Amino acid sequence: MKFRIKHIEKESEMAICRSMKTTIDLPESELAEAMLHTKAKTKTEAVNMAVAEYNRRQRLAKLADKMGTFKDMMTRTDLKKMREAR
């Protein structure tokens, strides 16, 4: 399935449109467990889902690193005071 989005970066577009065939050695029990958790019907689908999930978690970790770095971010105490003032 190809997605065409106007504002997609060139690198992202290549990732969507292309795939890479490779041979990897995975423990059968780990792959079977991954297939159970993901409900994937094929080994390829399970590996694709695992890689996508890993990448998603890495992006979230980078975002989490930025938390607390905003100077004007409202705290819970500020929010509570604002709600009580209503």
N, C-alpha and C positions, 0 to 999 in steps of 0.2 A: 504494500500500500504506500503510495507516494503522497506526501502532503506538500502543497505549495503555499507558502506564506510570504507575503511581500517583504517583510522586514527581517527575514531570516539571515543570519550571517552565513558567509560562504562555507565556513568550516562545518556549521550545523547542517547546512543543506547537503554537503557531501556525506555526513554521517547518516542522514536519513535515506539518501538515495543509494548508498553503497554498502556492501557487506564484505566480510573477509572470511574465507574458508580456512580453517586451521585444524590441526590435530592436537588434541590435548589429552593428557593422562589424568583422569579423575578417579578417586576412590568410588567404586560402584555404590557403596552404602550411602555416601554423602550425596551423590547425584540422585539416588532413589528418594532420600529424605527431602531434598530440594524439590523434587517433582511432587511429593505429597503436599508440602507446604504451599507451593505455588499453584497446585492443581494443573500443572502443565501436562500436555498430552505427549510431548516429545522431549527428548533430552536437549535438543537445540533450543526449544522454547524455554525450558527451565534455566539453561545457562544464560540465555538472553535476558530473562527476567532478573536473574541474580546479578548480572553485570549492571543492568539499568538501576536496580535498587542500590547497589554499591555506589554508583555515580551520584544518585539522588542524595544518599546520606553524606557523601563528601561535600556536595554543594550546600547542604543544610549545616554541616559543621563549619564551613567557611562563613556562612551567614551568622551562625551563633557566635563566632569569634568577634563579630562586630557589635554584638549586644553590649550595652553598657558604655559604648564609646560616644554616644550622642549627648552633648552638653545640656540641651534643653528638653530631654526626655522626661515625661511626667512619671513620678513615682506612684506607688500604690497609695501612699499617705496623701499625696496631692490629689489623687483621684477621689479618695474617700472624702476629703475636705470639700471638694467641688460638689460632690453628690449631696452632702449634708447641707450645703449652703442653698440648695434649691428650695 
